[in-house]
Amino acid sequence: MIDVYYWPTPNGWKVTIMLEECALPYRVHAVDIGAGDQFKSEFLRISPNNRMPAIVDDEPAGGGAPLAIFESGAILEYLADKTGQFLPTAPRERFRVLQWVYWQMANFGPMMGNANHFKNYAKNLVDDPAQLEYGRKRFVGEVDRLCGVMDAQLSAHAYLAGDDYSIADMVTWPWAILTERLVDEEAGKKYSHFKRWLDEVGARPAVQKGRAVHKEWGERQLTPEQEQARRELLFNQTSEKVRKAREEAARGAGV
Ligand SMILES: N[C@@H](CCC(=O)N[C@@H](CS)C(=O)NCC(=O)O)C(=O)O
C-alpha cells in the first residue's frame, strides 16, 4: 500500500493522478499546509523540506524497509519505474520524458507559483502595491514565455515528450490548468496547441479522479483571521520561522 501525504493543490494532484493512472491502491493523509501540518515532526521525517506531497511505500520496489520519497517529480519517476508505465526505460526515450519533467519542476511550477504570488497574493501583504510591479512583470512574463515553449512543442507532438502520454504531462497539467485563472486569462486563446492538450489530458478519467481527491479540503471557507494566519505561515519562511513553527507543532499548539 502507498501512503500519500497530500493537500489538494497542483503538486498534490500530480501524485494522485499518477496513482489513478497506474491503478495503484493508496491511502491519503491530510497535510493541511494552511494549519501547519507540514511542520509536524512525523511529517518532517518523511519530507524534510516541509512541503507536501510525499509518499511512503511499504512494499518498495527493490524490497526492504518502507521507502519515503518527497518532491513530486521524484515520486512520479519512482512510481513509473515501479509499475513500468509512463516512463520508458531506453535512454533516448527515457530522457526525452525526463527533460520535460525537470523543465516543469524547475521552471513552469515555480514560475506559476511566483506569478500567482505577485499577481494575486502579495498585494495584501505590502504597504505599497507599486513595490510589486517588478516581480509581477518578471514572473508573469516568464509564465508567458513558458506557455509559448509548451505551445511550440505541442504544435509538433501530441504530448509534451512526444507521441506518448507520460509523467511529463502529469506533472505539468495540474499547474497548466491554472494559467488562465491565476496568471493570464488570454493564455487559452493565445496558445491553441496548449489548449488542445489541456482539454485532451483533462478528459482522461484518471486525471479527473486524481484531481478530485479531497477537493472539499481546499474549498473550506476561512475566516479573515484564519486567512491571515495562513499567509503568515506560508510566506516569508525563514529558517528561524520554520524552527519556531516546528517547535509549536511539536508542542501540539497548531499555528
Ligand atoms: N517542488 C515541490 C514543491 C512542493 C510544494 O511547494 N508544496 C506546497 C504546496 S503546493 C507546500 O507544501 N507548501 C507548504 C509550505 O509552503 O509551507 C514538489 O513538487 O513536490
Ligand as a Chemical Component Dictionary entry (heavy atoms), coordinates in Angstrom:
data_LIG
# 
_chem_comp.id                   LIG 
_chem_comp.type                 NON-POLYMER 
_chem_comp.pdbx_formal_charge   0 
_chem_comp.three_letter_code    LIG 
# 
loop_
_chem_comp_atom.comp_id 
_chem_comp_atom.atom_id 
_chem_comp_atom.alt_atom_id 
_chem_comp_atom.type_symbol 
_chem_comp_atom.charge 
_chem_comp_atom.model_Cartn_x 
_chem_comp_atom.model_Cartn_y 
_chem_comp_atom.model_Cartn_z 
_chem_comp_atom.pdbx_ordinal 
LIG N1  N1  N 0 8.942 21.050 -5.604 1  
LIG C1  C1  C 0 7.999 20.577 -4.630 2  
LIG C2  C2  C 0 7.067 21.690 -4.269 3  
LIG C3  C3  C 0 6.069 21.291 -3.210 4  
LIG C4  C4  C 0 5.321 22.491 -2.664 5  
LIG O1  O1  O 0 5.674 23.656 -2.894 6  
LIG N2  N2  N 0 4.250 22.194 -1.929 7  
LIG C5  C5  C 0 3.495 23.253 -1.300 8  
LIG C6  C6  C 0 2.022 23.140 -1.631 9  
LIG S1  S1  S 0 1.717 23.155 -3.364 10 
LIG C7  C7  C 0 3.625 23.131 0.217  11 
LIG O2  O2  O 0 3.680 22.033 0.738  12 
LIG N3  N3  N 0 3.674 24.258 0.914  13 
LIG C8  C8  C 0 3.824 24.283 2.326  14 
LIG C9  C9  C 0 4.578 25.488 2.812  15 
LIG O3  O3  O 0 4.832 26.390 1.999  16 
LIG O4  O4  O 0 4.914 25.535 3.996  17 
LIG C10 C10 C 0 7.224 19.388 -5.229 18 
LIG O5  O5  O 0 6.925 19.459 -6.417 19 
LIG O6  O6  O 0 6.944 18.415 -4.507 20 
# 
loop_
_chem_comp_bond.comp_id 
_chem_comp_bond.atom_id_1 
_chem_comp_bond.atom_id_2 
_chem_comp_bond.value_order 
_chem_comp_bond.pdbx_ordinal 
LIG N1  C1  SING 1  
LIG C1  C2  SING 2  
LIG C1  C10 SING 3  
LIG C2  C3  SING 4  
LIG C3  C4  SING 5  
LIG C4  O1  DOUB 6  
LIG C4  N2  SING 7  
LIG N2  C5  SING 8  
LIG C5  C6  SING 9  
LIG C5  C7  SING 10 
LIG C6  S1  SING 11 
LIG C7  O2  DOUB 12 
LIG C7  N3  SING 13 
LIG N3  C8  SING 14 
LIG C8  C9  SING 15 
LIG C9  O3  DOUB 16 
LIG C9  O4  SING 17 
LIG C10 O5  DOUB 18 
LIG C10 O6  SING 19 
# 
